[in-house]
Amino acid sequence: MTISEQYRQLNKHLHELGSYGRKGDKWAARVRELIGEYQPTTILDYGCGQGALGRALGIPIREYDPAIAGKDQPPKRPI
């Protein structure tokens, strides 16, 4: 289990209010540094919210958020 049902429901409610999960872009500079340092082949944004980090990075990333329909399927491991 990646998240308790109670916590998932709380996050879902916060997302439905409209302003939660929209600030991941503030981490984009640090994530770019980490990408440069570690050269990952894939990136998973766990708790991606509305996808602000992925948009700010401008590169394909895998998004997972158990509280958002369409992004709530546990990610598959890369091959």
PDB file of N, CA, C and O in Angstrom, chain B, residues numbered from 101:
ATOM      1  N   MET B 101       0.856  -1.179   0.000  1.00  0.00           N
ATOM      2  CA  MET B 101       0.000   0.000   0.000  1.00  0.00           C
ATOM      3  C   MET B 101       0.902   1.242   0.000  1.00  0.00           C
ATOM      4  O   MET B 101       1.850   1.333   0.780  1.00  0.00           O
ATOM      5  N   THR B 102       0.596   2.176  -0.870  1.00  0.00           N
ATOM      6  CA  THR B 102       1.389   3.401  -0.957  1.00  0.00           C
ATOM      7  C   THR B 102       0.798   4.544  -0.137  1.00  0.00           C
ATOM      8  O   THR B 102       1.486   5.520   0.161  1.00  0.00           O
ATOM      9  N   ILE B 103      -0.474   4.422   0.225  1.00  0.00           N
ATOM     10  CA  ILE B 103      -1.153   5.492   0.960  1.00  0.00           C
ATOM     11  C   ILE B 103      -2.387   4.892   1.634  1.00  0.00           C
ATOM     12  O   ILE B 103      -3.052   4.029   1.062  1.00  0.00           O
ATOM     13  N   SER B 104      -2.686   5.345   2.833  1.00  0.00           N
ATOM     14  CA  SER B 104      -3.890   4.832   3.498  1.00  0.00           C
ATOM     15  C   SER B 104      -5.130   5.409   2.806  1.00  0.00           C
ATOM     16  O   SER B 104      -5.071   6.478   2.198  1.00  0.00           O
ATOM     17  N   GLU B 105      -6.226   4.706   2.904  1.00  0.00           N
ATOM     18  CA  GLU B 105      -7.464   5.175   2.288  1.00  0.00           C
ATOM     19  C   GLU B 105      -7.910   6.501   2.910  1.00  0.00           C
ATOM     20  O   GLU B 105      -8.407   7.380   2.207  1.00  0.00           O
ATOM     21  N   GLN B 106      -7.737   6.642   4.206  1.00  0.00           N
ATOM     22  CA  GLN B 106      -8.126   7.887   4.880  1.00  0.00           C
ATOM     23  C   GLN B 106      -7.312   9.075   4.349  1.00  0.00           C
ATOM     24  O   GLN B 106      -7.859  10.147   4.092  1.00  0.00           O
ATOM     25  N   TYR B 107      -6.002   8.869   4.191  1.00  0.00           N
ATOM     26  CA  TYR B 107      -5.150   9.949   3.689  1.00  0.00           C
ATOM     27  C   TYR B 107      -5.442  10.235   2.210  1.00  0.00           C
ATOM     28  O   TYR B 107      -5.408  11.390   1.784  1.00  0.00           O
ATOM     29  N   ARG B 108      -5.727   9.190   1.433  1.00  0.00           N
ATOM     30  CA  ARG B 108      -6.081   9.383   0.030  1.00  0.00           C
ATOM     31  C   ARG B 108      -7.343  10.225  -0.092  1.00  0.00           C
ATOM     32  O   ARG B 108      -7.409  11.134  -0.919  1.00  0.00           O
ATOM     33  N   GLN B 109      -8.346   9.922   0.732  1.00  0.00           N
ATOM     34  CA  GLN B 109      -9.599  10.686   0.700  1.00  0.00           C
ATOM     35  C   GLN B 109      -9.369  12.147   1.089  1.00  0.00           C
ATOM     36  O   GLN B 109      -9.948  13.050   0.486  1.00  0.00           O
ATOM     37  N   LEU B 110      -8.526  12.376   2.094  1.00  0.00           N
ATOM     38  CA  LEU B 110      -8.205  13.749   2.499  1.00  0.00           C
ATOM     39  C   LEU B 110      -7.548  14.502   1.345  1.00  0.00           C
ATOM     40  O   LEU B 110      -7.923  15.637   1.049  1.00  0.00           O
ATOM     41  N   ASN B 111      -6.577  13.879   0.698  1.00  0.00           N
ATOM     42  CA  ASN B 111      -5.912  14.522  -0.433  1.00  0.00           C
ATOM     43  C   ASN B 111      -6.870  14.762  -1.588  1.00  0.00           C
ATOM     44  O   ASN B 111      -6.823  15.810  -2.231  1.00  0.00           O
ATOM     45  N   LYS B 112      -7.732  13.801  -1.850  1.00  0.00           N
ATOM     46  CA  LYS B 112      -8.723  13.972  -2.916  1.00  0.00           C
ATOM     47  C   LYS B 112      -9.595  15.187  -2.631  1.00  0.00           C
ATOM     48  O   LYS B 112      -9.854  15.989  -3.528  1.00  0.00           O
ATOM     49  N   HIS B 113     -10.046  15.327  -1.402  1.00  0.00           N
ATOM     50  CA  HIS B 113     -10.872  16.475  -1.017  1.00  0.00           C
ATOM     51  C   HIS B 113     -10.104  17.788  -1.210  1.00  0.00           C
ATOM     52  O   HIS B 113     -10.650  18.752  -1.745  1.00  0.00           O
ATOM     53  N   LEU B 114      -8.852  17.825  -0.779  1.00  0.00           N
ATOM     54  CA  LEU B 114      -8.053  19.044  -0.925  1.00  0.00           C
ATOM     55  C   LEU B 114      -7.871  19.406  -2.403  1.00  0.00           C
ATOM     56  O   LEU B 114      -7.925  20.580  -2.768  1.00  0.00           O
ATOM     57  N   HIS B 115      -7.656  18.402  -3.245  1.00  0.00           N
ATOM     58  CA  HIS B 115      -7.534  18.662  -4.685  1.00  0.00           C
ATOM     59  C   HIS B 115      -8.831  19.222  -5.250  1.00  0.00           C
ATOM     60  O   HIS B 115      -8.811  20.112  -6.101  1.00  0.00           O
ATOM     61  N   GLU B 116      -9.943  18.710  -4.783  1.00  0.00           N
ATOM     62  CA  GLU B 116     -11.240  19.178  -5.275  1.00  0.00           C
ATOM     63  C   GLU B 116     -11.510  20.633  -4.903  1.00  0.00           C
ATOM     64  O   GLU B 116     -12.297  21.302  -5.573  1.00  0.00           O
ATOM     65  N   LEU B 117     -10.877  21.127  -3.860  1.00  0.00           N
ATOM     66  CA  LEU B 117     -11.050  22.528  -3.471  1.00  0.00           C
ATOM     67  C   LEU B 117     -10.413  23.476  -4.488  1.00  0.00           C
ATOM     68  O   LEU B 117     -10.767  24.653  -4.552  1.00  0.00           O
ATOM     69  N   GLY B 118      -9.474  22.957  -5.279  1.00  0.00           N
ATOM     70  CA  GLY B 118      -8.955  23.739  -6.403  1.00  0.00           C
ATOM     71  C   GLY B 118      -7.579  24.342  -6.274  1.00  0.00           C
ATOM     72  O   GLY B 118      -6.976  24.645  -7.303  1.00  0.00           O
ATOM     73  N   SER B 119      -7.040  24.537  -5.100  1.00  0.00           N
ATOM     74  CA  SER B 119      -5.736  25.193  -5.010  1.00  0.00           C
ATOM     75  C   SER B 119      -4.638  24.272  -4.500  1.00  0.00           C
ATOM     76  O   SER B 119      -3.499  24.703  -4.324  1.00  0.00           O
ATOM     77  N   TYR B 120      -4.966  23.021  -4.263  1.00  0.00           N
ATOM     78  CA  TYR B 120      -4.008  22.062  -3.726  1.00  0.00           C
ATOM     79  C   TYR B 120      -3.357  21.300  -4.871  1.00  0.00           C
ATOM     80  O   TYR B 120      -4.022  20.944  -5.844  1.00  0.00           O
ATOM     81  N   GLY B 121      -2.046  21.047  -4.753  1.00  0.00           N
ATOM     82  CA  GLY B 121      -1.352  20.252  -5.761  1.00  0.00           C
ATOM     83  C   GLY B 121      -0.956  21.022  -6.995  1.00  0.00           C
ATOM     84  O   GLY B 121      -0.860  20.443  -8.077  1.00  0.00           O
ATOM     85  N   ARG B 122      -0.724  22.310  -6.861  1.00  0.00           N
ATOM     86  CA  ARG B 122      -0.401  23.147  -8.027  1.00  0.00           C
ATOM     87  C   ARG B 122       0.962  23.836  -7.929  1.00  0.00           C
ATOM     88  O   ARG B 122       1.262  24.720  -8.732  1.00  0.00           O
ATOM     89  N   LYS B 123       1.779  23.449  -6.969  1.00  0.00           N
ATOM     90  CA  LYS B 123       3.013  24.197  -6.755  1.00  0.00           C
ATOM     91  C   LYS B 123       4.283  23.373  -6.927  1.00  0.00           C
ATOM     92  O   LYS B 123       5.347  23.772  -6.456  1.00  0.00           O
ATOM     93  N   GLY B 124       4.181  22.230  -7.597  1.00  0.00           N
ATOM     94  CA  GLY B 124       5.351  21.382  -7.803  1.00  0.00           C
ATOM     95  C   GLY B 124       6.440  22.046  -8.617  1.00  0.00           C
ATOM     96  O   GLY B 124       7.602  21.645  -8.549  1.00  0.00           O
ATOM     97  N   ASP B 125       6.077  23.058  -9.388  1.00  0.00           N
ATOM     98  CA  ASP B 125       7.066  23.745 -10.215  1.00  0.00           C
ATOM     99  C   ASP B 125       8.151  24.434  -9.389  1.00  0.00           C
ATOM    100  O   ASP B 125       9.231  24.718  -9.907  1.00  0.00           O
ATOM    101  N   LYS B 126       7.882  24.703  -8.129  1.00  0.00           N
ATOM    102  CA  LYS B 126       8.900  25.356  -7.291  1.00  0.00           C
ATOM    103  C   LYS B 126      10.117  24.454  -7.083  1.00  0.00           C
ATOM    104  O   LYS B 126      11.175  24.927  -6.668  1.00  0.00           O
ATOM    105  N   TRP B 127       9.971  23.155  -7.369  1.00  0.00           N
ATOM    106  CA  TRP B 127      11.073  22.205  -7.217  1.00  0.00           C
ATOM    107  C   TRP B 127      11.822  21.967  -8.521  1.00  0.00           C
ATOM    108  O   TRP B 127      12.785  21.201  -8.536  1.00  0.00           O
ATOM    109  N   ALA B 128      11.414  22.591  -9.601  1.00  0.00           N
ATOM    110  CA  ALA B 128      11.991  22.297 -10.919  1.00  0.00           C
ATOM    111  C   ALA B 128      13.502  22.538 -10.967  1.00  0.00           C
ATOM    112  O   ALA B 128      14.226  21.711 -11.522  1.00  0.00           O
ATOM    113  N   ALA B 129      13.993  23.622 -10.415  1.00  0.00           N
ATOM    114  CA  ALA B 129      15.434  23.907 -10.467  1.00  0.00           C
ATOM    115  C   ALA B 129      16.222  22.818  -9.741  1.00  0.00           C
ATOM    116  O   ALA B 129      17.250  22.360 -10.238  1.00  0.00           O
ATOM    117  N   ARG B 130      15.750  22.408  -8.582  1.00  0.00           N
ATOM    118  CA  ARG B 130      16.449  21.366  -7.825  1.00  0.00           C
ATOM    119  C   ARG B 130      16.383  20.022  -8.547  1.00  0.00           C
ATOM    120  O   ARG B 130      17.363  19.278  -8.576  1.00  0.00           O
ATOM    121  N   VAL B 131      15.237  19.719  -9.124  1.00  0.00           N
ATOM    122  CA  VAL B 131      15.110  18.465  -9.861  1.00  0.00           C
ATOM    123  C   VAL B 131      16.042  18.473 -11.073  1.00  0.00           C
ATOM    124  O   VAL B 131      16.644  17.446 -11.388  1.00  0.00           O
ATOM    125  N   ARG B 132      16.170  19.602 -11.750  1.00  0.00           N
ATOM    126  CA  ARG B 132      17.112  19.696 -12.876  1.00  0.00           C
ATOM    127  C   ARG B 132      18.541  19.429 -12.410  1.00  0.00           C
ATOM    128  O   ARG B 132      19.304  18.756 -13.102  1.00  0.00           O
ATOM    129  N   GLU B 133      18.905  19.956 -11.239  1.00  0.00           N
ATOM    130  CA  GLU B 133      20.240  19.689 -10.680  1.00  0.00           C
ATOM    131  C   GLU B 133      20.437  18.196 -10.444  1.00  0.00           C
ATOM    132  O   GLU B 133      21.481  17.638 -10.781  1.00  0.00           O
ATOM    133  N   LEU B 134      19.432  17.557  -9.865  1.00  0.00           N
ATOM    134  CA  LEU B 134      19.519  16.127  -9.589  1.00  0.00           C
ATOM    135  C   LEU B 134      19.585  15.306 -10.872  1.00  0.00           C
ATOM    136  O   LEU B 134      20.293  14.301 -10.939  1.00  0.00           O
ATOM    137  N   ILE B 135      18.846  15.740 -11.885  1.00  0.00           N
ATOM    138  CA  ILE B 135      18.900  15.063 -13.182  1.00  0.00           C
ATOM    139  C   ILE B 135      20.325  15.151 -13.737  1.00  0.00           C
ATOM    140  O   ILE B 135      20.870  14.158 -14.219  1.00  0.00           O
ATOM    141  N   GLY B 136      20.918  16.333 -13.668  1.00  0.00           N
ATOM    142  CA  GLY B 136      22.280  16.510 -14.152  1.00  0.00           C
ATOM    143  C   GLY B 136      23.287  15.673 -13.383  1.00  0.00           C
ATOM    144  O   GLY B 136      24.242  15.154 -13.961  1.00  0.00           O
ATOM    145  N   GLU B 137      23.078  15.546 -12.103  1.00  0.00           N
ATOM    146  CA  GLU B 137      24.017  14.796 -11.258  1.00  0.00           C
ATOM    147  C   GLU B 137      23.884  13.282 -11.433  1.00  0.00           C
ATOM    148  O   GLU B 137      24.890  12.576 -11.506  1.00  0.00           O
ATOM    149  N   TYR B 138      22.651  12.784 -11.499  1.00  0.00           N
ATOM    150  CA  TYR B 138      22.428  11.338 -11.485  1.00  0.00           C
ATOM    151  C   TYR B 138      22.060  10.731 -12.839  1.00  0.00           C
ATOM    152  O   TYR B 138      22.100   9.510 -12.994  1.00  0.00           O
ATOM    153  N   GLN B 139      21.702  11.564 -13.822  1.00  0.00           N
ATOM    154  CA  GLN B 139      21.363  11.090 -15.157  1.00  0.00           C
ATOM    155  C   GLN B 139      20.339   9.938 -15.145  1.00  0.00           C
ATOM    156  O   GLN B 139      20.616   8.871 -15.692  1.00  0.00           O
ATOM    157  N   PRO B 140      19.173  10.137 -14.534  1.00  0.00           N
ATOM    158  CA  PRO B 140      18.188   9.048 -14.489  1.00  0.00           C
ATOM    159  C   PRO B 140      17.621   8.744 -15.872  1.00  0.00           C
ATOM    160  O   PRO B 140      17.581   9.602 -16.754  1.00  0.00           O
ATOM    161  N   THR B 141      17.191   7.509 -16.031  1.00  0.00           N
ATOM    162  CA  THR B 141      16.554   7.137 -17.297  1.00  0.00           C
ATOM    163  C   THR B 141      15.056   7.382 -17.246  1.00  0.00           C
ATOM    164  O   THR B 141      14.420   7.529 -18.290  1.00  0.00           O
ATOM    165  N   THR B 142      14.481   7.427 -16.050  1.00  0.00           N
ATOM    166  CA  THR B 142      13.071   7.761 -15.868  1.00  0.00           C
ATOM    167  C   THR B 142      12.924   8.599 -14.613  1.00  0.00           C
ATOM    168  O   THR B 142      13.761   8.541 -13.712  1.00  0.00           O
ATOM    169  N   ILE B 143      11.855   9.377 -14.563  1.00  0.00           N
ATOM    170  CA  ILE B 143      11.554  10.193 -13.388  1.00  0.00           C
ATOM    171  C   ILE B 143      10.101   9.957 -13.029  1.00  0.00           C
ATOM    172  O   ILE B 143       9.219  10.026 -13.885  1.00  0.00           O
ATOM    173  N   LEU B 144       9.857   9.675 -11.751  1.00  0.00           N
ATOM    174  CA  LEU B 144       8.503   9.495 -11.246  1.00  0.00           C
ATOM    175  C   LEU B 144       8.199  10.632 -10.281  1.00  0.00           C
ATOM    176  O   LEU B 144       8.924  10.843  -9.309  1.00  0.00           O
ATOM    177  N   ASP B 145       7.134  11.355 -10.550  1.00  0.00           N
ATOM    178  CA  ASP B 145       6.659  12.380  -9.628  1.00  0.00           C
ATOM    179  C   ASP B 145       5.519  11.765  -8.831  1.00  0.00           C
ATOM    180  O   ASP B 145       4.369  11.758  -9.267  1.00  0.00           O
ATOM    181  N   TYR B 146       5.861  11.245  -7.647  1.00  0.00           N
ATOM    182  CA  TYR B 146       4.861  10.633  -6.765  1.00  0.00           C
ATOM    183  C   TYR B 146       4.152  11.762  -6.029  1.00  0.00           C
ATOM    184  O   TYR B 146       4.795  12.567  -5.355  1.00  0.00           O
ATOM    185  N   GLY B 147       2.843  11.824  -6.154  1.00  0.00           N
ATOM    186  CA  GLY B 147       2.089  12.932  -5.572  1.00  0.00           C
ATOM    187  C   GLY B 147       2.137  14.129  -6.498  1.00  0.00           C
ATOM    188  O   GLY B 147       2.264  15.270  -6.055  1.00  0.00           O
ATOM    189  N   CYS B 148       2.034  13.855  -7.792  1.00  0.00           N
ATOM    190  CA  CYS B 148       2.231  14.878  -8.821  1.00  0.00           C
ATOM    191  C   CYS B 148       1.186  15.987  -8.810  1.00  0.00           C
ATOM    192  O   CYS B 148       1.381  17.030  -9.434  1.00  0.00           O
ATOM    193  N   GLY B 149       0.083  15.769  -8.108  1.00  0.00           N
ATOM    194  CA  GLY B 149      -0.938  16.811  -8.077  1.00  0.00           C
ATOM    195  C   GLY B 149      -1.429  17.153  -9.464  1.00  0.00           C
ATOM    196  O   GLY B 149      -1.810  16.266 -10.229  1.00  0.00           O
ATOM    197  N   GLN B 150      -1.424  18.412  -9.790  1.00  0.00           N
ATOM    198  CA  GLN B 150      -1.931  18.872 -11.084  1.00  0.00           C
ATOM    199  C   GLN B 150      -0.863  18.846 -12.179  1.00  0.00           C
ATOM    200  O   GLN B 150      -1.120  19.290 -13.298  1.00  0.00           O
ATOM    201  N   GLY B 151       0.331  18.332 -11.873  1.00  0.00           N
ATOM    202  CA  GLY B 151       1.366  18.167 -12.894  1.00  0.00           C
ATOM    203  C   GLY B 151       2.247  19.372 -13.119  1.00  0.00           C
ATOM    204  O   GLY B 151       2.866  19.485 -14.176  1.00  0.00           O
ATOM    205  N   ALA B 152       2.325  20.281 -12.157  1.00  0.00           N
ATOM    206  CA  ALA B 152       3.112  21.509 -12.333  1.00  0.00           C
ATOM    207  C   ALA B 152       4.601  21.226 -12.510  1.00  0.00           C
ATOM    208  O   ALA B 152       5.267  21.906 -13.290  1.00  0.00           O
ATOM    209  N   LEU B 153       5.127  20.242 -11.805  1.00  0.00           N
ATOM    210  CA  LEU B 153       6.555  19.937 -11.945  1.00  0.00           C
ATOM    211  C   LEU B 153       6.868  19.456 -13.350  1.00  0.00           C
ATOM    212  O   LEU B 153       7.820  19.926 -13.972  1.00  0.00           O
ATOM    213  N   GLY B 154       6.079  18.531 -13.848  1.00  0.00           N
ATOM    214  CA  GLY B 154       6.315  18.022 -15.204  1.00  0.00           C
ATOM    215  C   GLY B 154       6.251  19.112 -16.251  1.00  0.00           C
ATOM    216  O   GLY B 154       7.067  19.144 -17.172  1.00  0.00           O
ATOM    217  N   ARG B 155       5.290  19.999 -16.116  1.00  0.00           N
ATOM    218  CA  ARG B 155       5.190  21.117 -17.077  1.00  0.00           C
ATOM    219  C   ARG B 155       6.402  22.033 -16.971  1.00  0.00           C
ATOM    220  O   ARG B 155       6.923  22.492 -17.988  1.00  0.00           O
ATOM    221  N   ALA B 156       6.853  22.302 -15.756  1.00  0.00           N
ATOM    222  CA  ALA B 156       7.997  23.198 -15.565  1.00  0.00           C
ATOM    223  C   ALA B 156       9.294  22.588 -16.091  1.00  0.00           C
ATOM    224  O   ALA B 156      10.156  23.304 -16.600  1.00  0.00           O
ATOM    225  N   LEU B 157       9.435  21.265 -15.970  1.00  0.00           N
ATOM    226  CA  LEU B 157      10.647  20.614 -16.457  1.00  0.00           C
ATOM    227  C   LEU B 157      10.674  20.560 -17.973  1.00  0.00           C
ATOM    228  O   LEU B 157      11.736  20.656 -18.587  1.00  0.00           O
ATOM    229  N   GLY B 158       9.501  20.404 -18.577  1.00  0.00           N
ATOM    230  CA  GLY B 158       9.422  20.344 -20.030  1.00  0.00           C
ATOM    231  C   GLY B 158       9.991  19.061 -20.617  1.00  0.00           C
ATOM    232  O   GLY B 158      10.330  19.018 -21.800  1.00  0.00           O
ATOM    233  N   ILE B 159      10.100  18.024 -19.809  1.00  0.00           N
ATOM    234  CA  ILE B 159      10.563  16.724 -20.282  1.00  0.00           C
ATOM    235  C   ILE B 159       9.552  15.668 -19.835  1.00  0.00           C
ATOM    236  O   ILE B 159       8.807  15.898 -18.883  1.00  0.00           O
ATOM    237  N   PRO B 160       9.516  14.539 -20.494  1.00  0.00           N
ATOM    238  CA  PRO B 160       8.567  13.500 -20.096  1.00  0.00           C
ATOM    239  C   PRO B 160       8.913  12.929 -18.719  1.00  0.00           C
ATOM    240  O   PRO B 160      10.045  12.507 -18.478  1.00  0.00           O
ATOM    241  N   ILE B 161       7.948  12.921 -17.842  1.00  0.00           N
ATOM    242  CA  ILE B 161       8.105  12.272 -16.556  1.00  0.00           C
ATOM    243  C   ILE B 161       6.872  11.412 -16.312  1.00  0.00           C
ATOM    244  O   ILE B 161       5.832  11.608 -16.940  1.00  0.00           O
ATOM    245  N   ARG B 162       6.995  10.482 -15.416  1.00  0.00           N
ATOM    246  CA  ARG B 162       5.857   9.641 -15.048  1.00  0.00           C
ATOM    247  C   ARG B 162       5.185  10.284 -13.846  1.00  0.00           C
ATOM    248  O   ARG B 162       5.849  10.651 -12.877  1.00  0.00           O
ATOM    249  N   GLU B 163       3.883  10.417 -13.912  1.00  0.00           N
ATOM    250  CA  GLU B 163       3.129  11.057 -12.832  1.00  0.00           C
ATOM    251  C   GLU B 163       2.247  10.037 -12.120  1.00  0.00           C
ATOM    252  O   GLU B 163       1.596   9.203 -12.750  1.00  0.00           O
ATOM    253  N   TYR B 164       2.242  10.127 -10.793  1.00  0.00           N
ATOM    254  CA  TYR B 164       1.376   9.280  -9.979  1.00  0.00           C
ATOM    255  C   TYR B 164       0.842  10.101  -8.828  1.00  0.00           C
ATOM    256  O   TYR B 164       1.599  10.747  -8.104  1.00  0.00           O
ATOM    257  N   ASP B 165      -0.461  10.071  -8.668  1.00  0.00           N
ATOM    258  CA  ASP B 165      -1.088  10.687  -7.506  1.00  0.00           C
ATOM    259  C   ASP B 165      -2.318   9.867  -7.166  1.00  0.00           C
ATOM    260  O   ASP B 165      -3.299   9.880  -7.909  1.00  0.00           O
ATOM    261  N   PRO B 166      -2.275   9.154  -6.049  1.00  0.00           N
ATOM    262  CA  PRO B 166      -3.387   8.275  -5.702  1.00  0.00           C
ATOM    263  C   PRO B 166      -4.699   9.000  -5.444  1.00  0.00           C
ATOM    264  O   PRO B 166      -5.742   8.355  -5.335  1.00  0.00           O
ATOM    265  N   ALA B 167      -4.672  10.313  -5.345  1.00  0.00           N
ATOM    266  CA  ALA B 167      -5.880  11.078  -5.059  1.00  0.00           C
ATOM    267  C   ALA B 167      -6.486  11.739  -6.292  1.00  0.00           C
ATOM    268  O   ALA B 167      -7.476  12.462  -6.179  1.00  0.00           O
ATOM    269  N   ILE B 168      -5.904  11.500  -7.474  1.00  0.00           N
ATOM    270  CA  ILE B 168      -6.398  12.144  -8.692  1.00  0.00           C
ATOM    271  C   ILE B 168      -6.759  11.078  -9.727  1.00  0.00           C
ATOM    272  O   ILE B 168      -5.917  10.286 -10.148  1.00  0.00           O
ATOM    273  N   ALA B 169      -8.023  11.080 -10.122  1.00  0.00           N
ATOM    274  CA  ALA B 169      -8.478  10.141 -11.144  1.00  0.00           C
ATOM    275  C   ALA B 169      -7.661  10.322 -12.417  1.00  0.00           C
ATOM    276  O   ALA B 169      -7.406  11.446 -12.851  1.00  0.00           O
ATOM    277  N   GLY B 170      -7.262   9.223 -12.999  1.00  0.00           N
ATOM    278  CA  GLY B 170      -6.448   9.275 -14.204  1.00  0.00           C
ATOM    279  C   GLY B 170      -4.958   9.223 -13.923  1.00  0.00           C
ATOM    280  O   GLY B 170      -4.167   8.888 -14.804  1.00  0.00           O
ATOM    281  N   LYS B 171      -4.578   9.550 -12.715  1.00  0.00           N
ATOM    282  CA  LYS B 171      -3.170   9.486 -12.306  1.00  0.00           C
ATOM    283  C   LYS B 171      -3.017   8.554 -11.106  1.00  0.00           C
ATOM    284  O   LYS B 171      -1.970   8.522 -10.460  1.00  0.00           O
ATOM    285  N   ASP B 172      -4.071   7.800 -10.821  1.00  0.00           N
ATOM    286  CA  ASP B 172      -4.131   7.041  -9.577  1.00  0.00           C
ATOM    287  C   ASP B 172      -3.760   5.565  -9.689  1.00  0.00           C
ATOM    288  O   ASP B 172      -3.893   4.822  -8.717  1.00  0.00           O
ATOM    289  N   GLN B 173      -3.303   5.136 -10.846  1.00  0.00           N
ATOM    290  CA  GLN B 173      -2.852   3.752 -10.975  1.00  0.00           C
ATOM    291  C   GLN B 173      -1.384   3.671 -10.569  1.00  0.00           C
ATOM    292  O   GLN B 173      -0.563   4.438 -11.071  1.00  0.00           O
ATOM    293  N   PRO B 174      -1.045   2.751  -9.669  1.00  0.00           N
ATOM    294  CA  PRO B 174       0.353   2.637  -9.248  1.00  0.00           C
ATOM    295  C   PRO B 174       1.266   2.486 -10.459  1.00  0.00           C
ATOM    296  O   PRO B 174       0.951   1.748 -11.393  1.00  0.00           O
ATOM    297  N   PRO B 175       2.382   3.173 -10.441  1.00  0.00           N
ATOM    298  CA  PRO B 175       3.283   3.125 -11.599  1.00  0.00           C
ATOM    299  C   PRO B 175       3.897   1.750 -11.761  1.00  0.00           C
ATOM    300  O   PRO B 175       4.165   1.047 -10.787  1.00  0.00           O
ATOM    301  N   LYS B 176       4.114   1.385 -13.009  1.00  0.00           N
ATOM    302  CA  LYS B 176       4.816   0.146 -13.307  1.00  0.00           C
ATOM    303  C   LYS B 176       6.313   0.436 -13.302  1.00  0.00           C
ATOM    304  O   LYS B 176       6.754   1.525 -13.670  1.00  0.00           O
ATOM    305  N   ARG B 177       7.059  -0.535 -12.890  1.00  0.00           N
ATOM    306  CA  ARG B 177       8.512  -0.378 -12.892  1.00  0.00           C
ATOM    307  C   ARG B 177       9.010  -0.314 -14.331  1.00  0.00           C
ATOM    308  O   ARG B 177       8.507  -1.033 -15.195  1.00  0.00           O
ATOM    309  N   PRO B 178       9.996   0.542 -14.594  1.00  0.00           N
ATOM    310  CA  PRO B 178      10.532   0.588 -15.951  1.00  0.00           C
ATOM    311  C   PRO B 178      11.260  -0.715 -16.276  1.00  0.00           C
ATOM    312  O   PRO B 178      11.756  -1.405 -15.386  1.00  0.00           O
ATOM    313  N   ILE B 179      11.311  -1.030 -17.551  1.00  0.00           N
ATOM    314  CA  ILE B 179      11.988  -2.263 -17.988  1.00  0.00           C
ATOM    315  C   ILE B 179      13.474  -2.064 -17.943  1.00  0.00           C
ATOM    316  O   ILE B 179      14.229  -2.979 -18.271  1.00  0.00           O
TER     317      ILE B 179
END
